[in-house]
Amino acid sequence: MAAGLLLKMVAFCVWALFWLGGTATVSTTAFAGGEAVVVDARSAVAVTDDDFVCATLDWWPPDKCDYGTCSWGLATLLNMNLSNKILLNAVKAFSPLKLRLGGSLQDMLIYGAGDSQQACTPFVKNTSSMFGFSQGCLPMHRWDELNAFFQKSGAKIIFGLNALNGRVPMPDGSLGGPWNYTNAASFIRYTVNKGYDIHGWELGNELSGSGVGARIDADQYAADVIALKHIIDSTCQGNPSKPLVVAPGGFFDAAWFTELVSKTKPGQMDVITHHIYNLGPGVDDHLIEKILDPSYLDGEASTFSDLQGILKSSGTSTVAWVGEAGGAYNSGHHLVTDAFVFSFWYLDQLGMSSKYDTKSYCRQTLVGGNYGLLNTTTFEPNPDYYSALLWHRLMGTKVLSTTFNGTNKIRAYAHCAKKSEGITLLLINLSGNDTNHIYVTSEGAQTRSARKEGRRFGHIPGLGLAAEITREEYHLTPKDKNLQSQQVLLNGNVLATDANGEIPNLEPVQVEGKQPIIVGPYSIVFAHIPSFYAPACR
């Protein structure tokens, strides 16, 4: 009894200290010289989709090789083992995970739908063809198998359609003429008749601007997007919800994207997608240096900002997604883009893109190549899988303006917490030497007890105080302090699936709210601060 009374008295003193320091969750004025993250919680600067995290699946055959290494194996749409327990559980853990099906070979893929006049044959290596492979085909029995997996796993599917059918060479080197959508329309009809739920249909892959392998002018592309919209509207007539119209799945080119948006507004194109491989080729020996360089990471902000500006000024209802992002092109780099160090780049991209109203971000890949969230052979999660899952479970849709007053080696992002009170803060430490002790303060925040009628002292805390002044922290570090490790520790414990292929529980540590957030060298911290009440999060 006496011990309980003493505990309450101590708790009251701590509570009083919180309030006398100001309205922030932790007031830096009480800790002279401390480093601080300042969160402006008065209003959201952007809003993402609830299922912001997205991943891709590709079409490459096993003999797709880069720099003498063949990294795709049996991990793509035409050949992956859909009965693998880890694969199923990895997708189910997101409930739901958006999956974008596409990639370089999608514009060389036909569909074995009922009225197809062509033989349905697989991709075959052909060095004289675009991307080194002949035309391939998706058999409908495989499409049926894939959809059975998607339904079982709860995935939301965006399918990338072949946009090159019917094209003719133009004098300027581009491909012209209207899109021949006959085969695509048959495939869409087959899909609808089977009752398969497709979240969106995306037209083409990397044909925007100067293109990769081929390019199409924006004027013609806009006409083709409108044609796709008509196909979807007519095929899905009477359905309560229609799939999204998505395009162009290419690299950002301001003039090209501006024209596409202008000629598809206000409501012909739901989503505009762009790709990101800002680290250069996978063979680059300086990838880790780039990932750990704050200035290099900042370089991609202009793309997000410029695209946001185009959409805001155009009067369109179109929203932006990152449709494919693998960081390093040509299949990534083993023990970099599939290792712990890549979570610095990946989570920074999620944080940065969300600030600029990007609604969804599709990682290349879920599995396949050297940049998969899952191991290409075993499907065991790589470190970035757990980074993605923590983001998905902790970071809500409302994005808050966040600044850090210390070293530029700390990257800081904050969102309203997901399905919970308060905010979630993401801290990334790009330094291998420094441990940072970081306090959190804000403009426009109050602890929960101050909500009642705007009173500074809302109530005398009692048994519920622990919830008021504690937070949940998730610290990610590489195994053996090796940045190129493919195993990650959560709060000091290795994360791995069990014998049944189940994804492990992601358990936080409870930390007293008055203590700073300790961010160790080369580490990542998610901190859920439930007592941090923000007007933006109402």
C-alpha positions as CSV (number, residue, x, y, z in Angstrom):
1,M,0.0,0.0,0.0
2,A,2.7,2.4,1.1
3,A,4.8,1.5,-2.0
4,G,1.8,2.1,-4.3
5,L,1.3,5.6,-2.7
6,L,4.9,6.4,-3.1
7,L,4.8,5.4,-6.8
8,K,1.8,7.6,-7.4
9,M,3.5,10.6,-5.7
10,V,6.6,10.1,-7.9
11,A,4.4,9.8,-10.9
12,F,2.6,13.0,-10.0
13,C,6.0,14.8,-9.8
14,V,7.0,13.6,-13.2
15,W,3.6,14.6,-14.6
16,A,3.9,18.1,-13.2
17,L,7.4,18.4,-14.7
18,F,5.9,17.5,-18.1
19,W,3.3,20.3,-17.9
20,L,5.5,23.0,-16.4
21,G,7.9,22.4,-19.3
22,G,5.2,23.3,-21.9
23,T,2.7,21.6,-24.0
24,A,5.0,19.3,-25.9
25,T,5.4,15.6,-25.1
26,V,9.0,16.3,-24.0
27,S,10.2,19.8,-23.7
28,T,13.7,20.4,-24.8
29,T,13.9,23.6,-22.7
30,A,14.1,21.3,-19.7
31,F,17.2,19.6,-21.2
32,A,19.7,22.3,-22.1
33,G,21.9,21.4,-25.0
34,G,19.8,18.4,-26.1
35,E,19.2,17.5,-29.7
36,A,15.6,17.9,-30.6
37,V,13.1,16.8,-33.3
38,V,10.5,19.4,-33.7
39,V,7.1,18.1,-35.0
40,D,4.6,20.6,-36.3
41,A,1.4,18.8,-35.3
42,R,-1.1,21.6,-36.0
43,S,-2.0,20.3,-39.5
44,A,-0.9,17.6,-41.9
45,V,1.4,18.5,-44.8
46,A,0.3,15.5,-46.8
47,V,-1.8,12.4,-46.7
48,T,-0.9,9.0,-48.0
49,D,-3.0,5.9,-48.8
50,D,-3.6,3.6,-45.8
51,D,-1.8,0.9,-47.8
52,F,1.1,3.2,-48.7
53,V,3.6,0.3,-48.8
54,C,3.5,-1.5,-52.1
55,A,5.9,-4.1,-53.7
56,T,6.4,-5.4,-57.2
57,L,6.6,-8.8,-58.9
58,D,8.4,-9.1,-62.3
59,W,8.4,-11.2,-65.4
60,W,12.1,-12.1,-65.9
61,P,13.0,-15.6,-66.8
62,P,15.8,-17.4,-64.8
63,D,18.3,-16.7,-67.5
64,K,18.1,-12.9,-67.0
65,C,21.6,-11.9,-66.0
66,D,23.4,-8.7,-65.2
67,Y,27.2,-8.3,-65.0
68,G,27.6,-12.0,-65.2
69,T,25.2,-12.8,-62.3
70,C,21.8,-14.4,-62.7
71,S,19.8,-13.2,-59.7
72,W,16.2,-13.9,-60.6
73,G,15.9,-17.6,-60.3
74,L,12.4,-19.0,-59.8
75,A,11.1,-15.8,-58.2
76,T,8.9,-14.2,-60.8
77,L,5.3,-14.2,-61.9
78,L,5.6,-17.1,-64.4
79,N,7.7,-19.5,-62.3
80,M,7.5,-18.7,-58.5
81,N,6.3,-21.3,-56.1
82,L,2.9,-19.9,-55.0
83,S,2.5,-22.6,-52.3
84,N,5.6,-21.4,-50.3
85,K,4.4,-20.7,-46.7
86,I,6.8,-17.9,-46.1
87,L,5.7,-16.1,-49.3
88,L,2.1,-16.4,-48.3
89,N,2.6,-15.3,-44.7
90,A,4.9,-12.4,-45.8
91,V,2.1,-10.9,-47.9
92,K,-0.7,-11.7,-45.5
93,A,1.2,-9.9,-42.7
94,F,0.4,-6.5,-44.3
95,S,-3.4,-7.1,-44.7
96,P,-3.3,-5.8,-47.4
97,L,-0.1,-5.4,-49.4
98,K,-0.4,-3.7,-52.8
99,L,1.4,-5.7,-55.5
100,R,2.3,-4.1,-58.8
101,L,2.8,-6.8,-61.5
102,G,5.1,-5.6,-64.2
103,G,8.5,-4.5,-65.3
104,S,10.7,-4.3,-68.4
105,L,9.2,-7.3,-70.1
106,Q,5.5,-6.3,-69.7
107,D,5.6,-4.5,-73.0
108,M,6.6,-7.7,-74.7
109,L,4.0,-9.9,-73.0
110,I,0.8,-11.1,-74.6
111,Y,-2.1,-12.8,-72.8
112,G,-3.5,-16.2,-73.7
113,A,-7.0,-15.0,-73.4
114,G,-9.7,-16.8,-75.4
115,D,-9.6,-15.0,-78.7
116,S,-5.8,-14.6,-78.9
117,Q,-4.6,-15.5,-82.4
118,Q,-1.0,-16.1,-81.3
119,A,0.7,-19.1,-79.7
120,C,1.2,-18.7,-75.9
121,T,4.9,-19.4,-75.6
122,P,7.4,-18.4,-72.8
123,F,10.1,-15.7,-73.1
124,V,13.2,-17.0,-74.8
125,K,16.6,-15.4,-74.8
126,N,17.2,-13.4,-78.0
127,T,20.0,-10.9,-78.0
128,S,18.5,-9.0,-81.0
129,S,15.3,-8.3,-79.2
130,M,14.5,-5.5,-76.7
131,F,15.9,-6.4,-73.3
132,G,17.4,-9.6,-74.7
133,F,14.2,-11.7,-74.8
134,S,11.6,-12.6,-77.4
135,Q,7.9,-12.0,-76.9
136,G,6.4,-14.1,-74.1
137,C,2.9,-15.0,-73.0
138,L,0.9,-15.3,-69.8
139,P,-1.2,-18.5,-70.0
140,M,-4.6,-18.1,-68.4
141,H,-4.1,-21.2,-66.2
142,R,-1.1,-19.4,-64.6
143,W,-3.2,-16.2,-64.2
144,D,-5.8,-18.3,-62.4
145,E,-3.1,-19.7,-60.1
146,L,-1.8,-16.2,-59.4
147,N,-5.3,-14.9,-58.5
148,A,-5.9,-17.9,-56.2
149,F,-2.7,-16.8,-54.3
150,F,-3.7,-13.1,-54.4
151,Q,-7.1,-13.9,-52.9
152,K,-5.6,-16.2,-50.2
153,S,-3.0,-13.6,-49.2
154,G,-5.3,-10.6,-49.4
155,A,-3.1,-8.7,-51.8
156,K,-4.3,-5.7,-53.8
157,I,-3.2,-6.0,-57.4
158,I,-2.1,-3.4,-60.0
159,F,-1.4,-5.1,-63.3
160,G,0.9,-3.5,-65.9
161,L,-0.4,-3.9,-69.4
162,N,1.6,-4.2,-72.7
163,A,1.5,-0.7,-74.2
164,L,3.5,-1.4,-77.4
165,N,1.0,-3.5,-79.3
166,G,0.3,-1.8,-82.6
167,R,3.1,0.7,-82.6
168,V,5.1,1.8,-85.6
169,P,8.5,3.5,-85.8
170,M,8.4,7.3,-86.1
171,P,11.0,9.6,-87.8
172,D,12.1,11.0,-84.5
173,G,13.0,7.5,-83.1
174,S,9.9,7.2,-81.0
175,L,7.1,4.7,-81.5
176,G,3.8,6.1,-82.8
177,G,0.3,5.1,-83.8
178,P,-2.6,4.2,-81.5
179,W,-2.3,1.4,-79.0
180,N,-3.7,-1.9,-80.3
181,Y,-5.7,-2.9,-77.2
182,T,-7.4,-6.0,-78.6
183,N,-5.4,-8.5,-76.6
184,A,-5.4,-6.4,-73.5
185,A,-9.2,-5.9,-73.6
186,S,-9.7,-9.6,-74.0
187,F,-7.5,-10.2,-70.9
188,I,-9.4,-7.6,-68.9
189,R,-12.7,-9.2,-69.9
190,Y,-11.4,-12.6,-68.9
191,T,-10.3,-11.2,-65.5
192,V,-13.7,-9.5,-64.9
193,N,-15.7,-12.6,-66.0
194,K,-13.6,-14.7,-63.5
195,G,-14.5,-12.4,-60.7
196,Y,-10.9,-11.5,-60.0
197,D,-10.5,-8.3,-58.0
198,I,-7.9,-5.9,-59.7
199,H,-7.2,-2.7,-57.9
200,G,-5.7,-1.0,-60.9
201,W,-4.6,-1.4,-64.6
202,E,-1.4,0.4,-65.5
203,L,-0.5,1.2,-69.1
204,G,3.1,0.6,-70.1
205,N,6.5,0.5,-68.5
206,E,9.2,3.1,-68.8
207,L,8.0,4.6,-72.1
208,S,7.8,8.2,-70.9
209,G,10.3,11.0,-71.7
210,S,13.3,9.5,-73.5
211,G,12.1,6.0,-72.5
212,V,14.0,2.9,-71.7
213,G,14.2,0.6,-74.8
214,A,11.4,2.5,-76.4
215,R,9.4,5.8,-76.1
216,I,6.0,7.2,-76.9
217,D,5.0,10.8,-77.2
218,A,2.9,12.2,-74.4
219,D,0.1,13.2,-76.7
220,Q,-0.4,9.7,-78.1
221,Y,0.1,8.2,-74.6
222,A,-2.8,10.4,-73.3
223,A,-5.1,9.1,-76.0
224,D,-4.1,5.5,-75.1
225,V,-4.8,6.1,-71.4
226,I,-8.3,7.4,-72.3
227,A,-8.8,4.3,-74.4
228,L,-7.9,2.2,-71.4
229,K,-10.4,4.2,-69.3
230,H,-13.1,3.4,-71.8
231,I,-12.3,-0.3,-71.8
232,I,-12.4,-0.4,-68.0
233,D,-15.7,1.5,-67.8
234,S,-17.4,-0.7,-70.4
235,T,-16.1,-4.0,-69.1
236,C,-16.8,-3.2,-65.4
237,Q,-20.2,-1.6,-66.1
238,G,-22.5,-2.2,-63.2
239,N,-19.7,-3.0,-60.7
240,P,-19.9,-1.1,-57.5
241,S,-16.2,-0.1,-57.8
242,K,-14.0,0.1,-60.8
243,P,-10.2,-0.5,-61.1
244,L,-7.9,2.5,-61.1
245,V,-6.5,3.8,-64.4
246,V,-2.7,4.1,-63.8
247,A,0.1,5.4,-66.1
248,P,2.8,5.8,-67.3
249,G,5.1,3.7,-65.1
250,G,8.2,5.6,-66.3
251,F,10.9,8.0,-65.3
252,F,9.9,11.5,-64.4
253,D,10.2,14.0,-67.2
254,A,8.6,17.3,-66.3
255,A,7.4,18.4,-69.8
256,W,6.2,14.9,-70.7
257,F,4.3,14.4,-67.4
258,T,2.8,17.9,-67.6
259,E,1.4,17.1,-71.1
260,L,0.0,13.7,-70.0
261,V,-1.7,15.2,-67.0
262,S,-3.1,18.1,-69.0
263,K,-4.6,15.8,-71.7
264,T,-6.1,13.3,-69.3
265,K,-7.7,15.7,-66.8
266,P,-9.9,16.0,-64.9
267,G,-10.8,12.3,-64.5
268,Q,-9.4,10.1,-67.2
269,M,-6.3,9.0,-65.2
270,D,-6.5,8.1,-61.5
271,V,-2.9,7.6,-60.7
272,I,0.4,8.9,-62.3
273,T,3.3,6.6,-61.6
274,H,7.1,7.2,-61.8
275,H,10.1,5.0,-61.2
276,I,13.2,5.7,-59.0
277,Y,16.7,4.2,-59.5
278,N,18.6,7.2,-58.3
279,L,21.7,5.2,-57.0
280,G,22.8,4.3,-60.5
281,P,23.7,0.8,-61.8
282,G,23.9,-2.2,-59.5
283,V,27.5,-2.7,-60.5
284,D,28.5,0.6,-58.9
285,D,31.1,0.1,-56.2
286,H,30.0,3.3,-54.4
287,L,26.5,2.4,-53.6
288,I,27.0,2.3,-49.8
289,E,28.7,5.7,-49.9
290,K,25.8,7.2,-51.7
291,I,23.3,5.6,-49.3
292,L,25.1,7.1,-46.3
293,D,25.4,10.5,-47.8
294,P,22.6,12.9,-46.7
295,S,23.2,15.2,-49.6
296,Y,22.9,12.4,-52.1
297,L,19.6,11.2,-50.5
298,D,18.3,14.8,-50.6
299,G,18.7,14.9,-54.4
300,E,15.5,12.9,-55.0
301,A,13.3,15.5,-53.3
302,S,13.2,17.7,-56.4
303,T,11.4,14.9,-58.3
304,F,8.7,14.5,-55.7
305,S,8.3,18.3,-55.4
306,D,8.2,18.9,-59.1
307,L,5.6,16.2,-59.7
308,Q,3.5,17.5,-56.8
309,G,3.7,21.0,-58.3
310,I,2.4,19.8,-61.7
311,L,-0.6,18.0,-60.1
312,K,-1.5,20.9,-57.8
313,S,-1.4,23.5,-60.6
314,S,-3.2,21.4,-63.2
315,G,-6.6,21.1,-61.6
316,T,-6.5,17.3,-62.0
317,S,-7.8,14.7,-59.6
318,T,-4.8,12.4,-60.5
319,V,-2.6,11.4,-57.6
320,A,1.1,10.3,-57.6
321,W,2.6,7.0,-56.8
322,V,6.1,5.7,-57.0
323,G,5.3,2.7,-59.2
324,E,8.7,1.0,-59.0
325,A,11.8,1.8,-57.0
326,G,14.8,-0.5,-56.7
327,G,17.4,2.1,-56.0
328,A,20.1,0.5,-58.2
329,Y,19.0,-0.6,-61.7
330,N,20.0,-3.9,-63.4
331,S,18.7,-6.0,-60.6
332,G,20.5,-4.2,-57.7
333,H,23.7,-5.3,-55.9
334,H,23.9,-8.4,-53.7
335,L,24.7,-7.6,-50.0
336,V,23.8,-4.0,-50.6
337,T,20.3,-3.7,-51.9
338,D,19.2,-6.9,-50.2
339,A,21.1,-6.1,-46.9
340,F,20.5,-4.0,-43.8
341,V,22.3,-0.9,-45.2
342,F,19.5,-0.5,-47.9
343,S,16.9,0.2,-45.2
344,F,18.6,3.6,-44.8
345,W,17.8,4.4,-48.4
346,Y,14.4,2.7,-48.5
347,L,12.9,4.2,-45.3
348,D,14.3,7.6,-46.2
349,Q,12.5,7.3,-49.5
350,L,9.2,6.3,-47.8
351,G,9.6,9.3,-45.5
352,M,10.6,11.8,-48.2
353,S,8.0,10.7,-50.8
354,S,5.2,10.8,-48.3
355,K,6.0,14.5,-47.4
356,Y,5.2,15.3,-51.0
357,D,1.8,13.7,-51.1
358,T,2.9,10.5,-52.7
359,K,0.0,8.1,-52.1
360,S,1.8,4.8,-52.5
361,Y,5.3,3.6,-52.9
362,C,6.1,0.3,-54.8
363,R,9.4,-1.3,-53.9
364,Q,11.2,-3.3,-56.6
365,T,10.8,-6.2,-55.7
366,L,8.8,-8.3,-53.2
367,V,11.0,-11.1,-54.4
368,G,13.4,-11.4,-57.3
369,G,16.7,-9.8,-58.3
370,N,19.1,-8.5,-55.7
371,Y,16.7,-6.0,-54.3
372,G,13.9,-8.2,-53.0
373,L,12.2,-7.7,-49.7
374,L,12.4,-11.5,-49.6
375,N,15.3,-13.8,-50.4
376,T,15.1,-15.0,-54.0
377,T,15.8,-18.6,-53.1
378,T,14.3,-19.2,-49.6
379,F,11.8,-16.4,-49.5
380,E,13.1,-15.6,-46.0
381,P,12.6,-11.9,-45.3
382,N,15.5,-9.6,-45.9
383,P,16.0,-6.6,-43.5
384,D,13.9,-4.2,-45.7
385,Y,10.9,-6.5,-45.3
386,Y,10.8,-5.8,-41.6
387,S,11.4,-2.1,-42.2
388,A,8.4,-2.0,-44.6
389,L,6.2,-3.9,-42.2
390,L,7.0,-1.6,-39.3
391,W,6.2,1.4,-41.5
392,H,3.0,-0.2,-42.5
393,R,1.9,-0.9,-39.0
394,L,3.1,2.2,-37.2
395,M,3.0,5.2,-39.7
396,G,-0.5,6.6,-40.3
397,T,-1.7,8.4,-43.3
398,K,-1.3,12.0,-42.1
399,V,2.2,13.3,-42.6
400,L,3.6,15.9,-40.2
401,S,6.3,18.5,-40.8
402,T,9.4,17.4,-39.0
403,T,12.8,19.0,-38.4
404,F,15.9,18.0,-36.5
405,N,18.2,20.6,-35.0
406,G,21.4,18.5,-34.9
407,T,23.6,16.7,-37.4
408,N,22.4,16.0,-40.9
409,K,23.3,12.4,-40.4
410,I,20.0,12.0,-38.6
411,R,16.9,11.7,-40.9
412,A,13.6,12.4,-39.1
413,Y,10.1,11.8,-40.2
414,A,6.8,11.8,-38.3
415,H,3.2,10.8,-39.0
416,C,0.1,10.5,-37.0
417,A,0.2,7.1,-35.4
418,K,-1.7,4.3,-37.3
419,K,-4.9,3.2,-35.6
420,S,-3.7,4.6,-32.3
421,E,-3.3,7.7,-30.3
422,G,-0.4,10.2,-30.8
423,I,2.4,10.1,-33.4
424,T,5.0,7.8,-34.7
425,L,8.5,9.2,-35.3
426,L,11.1,7.6,-37.6
427,L,14.7,8.3,-36.9
428,I,17.6,7.1,-39.2
429,N,21.2,7.4,-38.1
430,L,23.6,7.4,-41.0
431,S,26.6,7.8,-38.8
432,G,28.6,4.8,-37.7
433,N,30.3,6.7,-34.8
434,D,27.7,8.8,-33.0
435,T,25.0,7.9,-30.6
436,N,22.3,10.6,-30.5
437,H,20.1,11.4,-27.5
438,I,17.0,13.0,-29.0
439,Y,14.1,14.8,-27.4
440,V,10.8,15.5,-29.0
441,T,9.0,18.8,-29.0
442,S,6.4,20.4,-31.1
443,E,4.4,23.3,-32.3
444,G,0.8,22.7,-31.6
445,A,0.8,19.5,-29.5
446,Q,-0.7,18.7,-26.1
447,T,-0.7,15.7,-24.0
448,R,-4.0,13.9,-23.8
449,S,-4.9,15.3,-20.4
450,A,-5.0,18.9,-21.7
451,R,-7.8,18.2,-24.3
452,K,-10.6,18.7,-21.8
453,E,-12.0,22.2,-22.5
454,G,-8.5,23.4,-23.3
455,R,-7.4,23.3,-19.6
456,R,-3.7,23.2,-19.0
457,F,-4.2,20.7,-16.1
458,G,-6.9,18.4,-17.3
459,H,-6.8,15.8,-14.5
460,I,-4.7,14.5,-11.7
461,P,-3.0,11.4,-13.1
462,G,-3.5,8.1,-11.3
463,L,-3.4,4.5,-12.4
464,G,-3.4,5.5,-16.0
465,L,-0.2,7.5,-15.8
466,A,2.0,4.9,-17.3
467,A,0.2,5.2,-20.6
468,E,0.6,9.0,-20.4
469,I,4.4,9.0,-20.0
470,T,5.7,5.9,-21.8
471,R,6.3,5.3,-25.4
472,E,7.0,2.3,-27.6
473,E,10.4,2.0,-29.4
474,Y,11.5,-0.3,-32.2
475,H,15.3,-0.2,-32.7
476,L,16.6,-1.9,-35.9
477,T,20.3,-2.7,-36.1
478,P,22.4,-5.1,-38.3
479,K,23.5,-8.5,-37.0
480,D,27.1,-8.3,-35.8
481,K,27.1,-4.6,-36.6
482,N,27.7,-5.5,-40.2
483,L,25.9,-3.1,-42.6
484,Q,25.9,-5.7,-45.3
485,S,24.3,-8.3,-43.1
486,Q,21.1,-9.9,-44.4
487,Q,19.8,-10.4,-40.8
488,V,18.4,-7.6,-38.7
489,L,17.9,-7.2,-35.0
490,L,14.8,-5.7,-33.4
491,N,15.7,-4.4,-30.0
492,G,18.6,-6.7,-29.9
493,N,16.8,-9.9,-31.1
494,V,17.3,-11.5,-34.5
495,L,14.2,-11.5,-36.7
496,A,13.5,-14.7,-38.5
497,T,10.5,-16.9,-39.5
498,D,9.7,-20.0,-37.5
499,A,9.5,-23.6,-38.6
500,N,6.0,-23.0,-40.0
501,G,7.1,-20.0,-42.1
502,E,5.3,-17.6,-39.7
503,I,6.5,-13.9,-39.6
504,P,7.8,-13.1,-36.1
505,N,6.0,-10.7,-33.8
506,L,7.5,-7.2,-33.9
507,E,7.5,-6.3,-30.2
508,P,8.6,-2.8,-28.9
509,V,10.4,-1.9,-25.8
510,Q,8.6,0.5,-23.3
511,V,10.5,3.6,-22.5
512,E,9.7,6.4,-20.0
513,G,8.5,9.4,-21.9
514,K,10.8,11.8,-20.1
515,Q,13.9,10.0,-21.4
516,P,15.4,10.9,-24.7
517,I,15.2,8.6,-27.7
518,I,18.6,7.0,-27.9
519,V,19.6,6.4,-31.6
520,G,22.7,4.3,-31.8
521,P,25.3,4.3,-34.6
522,Y,24.0,2.9,-38.0
523,S,20.6,2.3,-36.5
524,I,16.9,3.0,-37.2
525,V,14.3,3.8,-34.6
526,F,10.5,3.9,-34.8
527,A,9.1,5.6,-31.7
528,H,5.3,5.5,-31.1
529,I,4.5,8.3,-28.7
530,P,0.8,7.8,-27.7
531,S,0.7,10.8,-25.3
532,F,1.7,13.2,-28.0
533,Y,-1.7,14.7,-28.9
534,A,-1.7,16.6,-32.2
535,P,-4.6,18.6,-33.6
536,A,-3.7,17.2,-37.0
537,C,-4.3,13.7,-35.8
538,R,-7.9,14.3,-34.6
